[in-house]
Amino acid sequence: MTPSFWQIAIVLILVVLLFGRGKISAMMGDVAKGIKSFKKGMQEDDAVDNVATRDAIDDKAVQKDEAAKG
């Protein structure tokens, strides 16, 4: 059973009446800030993972060079 247009409209009207347009705008702004922060954190995690992977590869190369010399 899907909600009809009128059911959705009534719910939206009730939300606006309960919270007011100002609070809804503020909540949406907070949600947007949270999404941006999440994306920034994911990018930082990827950068840290890339550095760690690069360091691990470099360490393996150094070990191979030392084994070849030794």
SULQUIDA-V692888 format. One line per field, one symbol per residue. phi: phi as a letter, one per 40 degrees, with the letter a starting at -180 (. if undefined). psi: psi as a letter, one per 30 degrees, with the letter a starting at -180 (. if undefined). burial: I if it has 9 or more other C-alpha atoms within 8 Angstrom, else O. A space follows every 50 residues. Layout:
phi: ???
psi: ???
burial: ???
This chain:
phi: .cccdccccccccccccccgcccccccccccccccccccccccccccccc cccccccccccccccccccc
psi: jkkleeeeeeeeeeeeeefleeeeeeeeeeeeeeeeeeeeeeeeeeeeee eeeeeeeeeeeeeeeeeee.
burial: OOOOOOOIOOOOOOIIOOIIOOOIOOOOOOOOOOOOOOOOOOOOOOOOOO OOOOOOOOOOOOOOOOOOOO
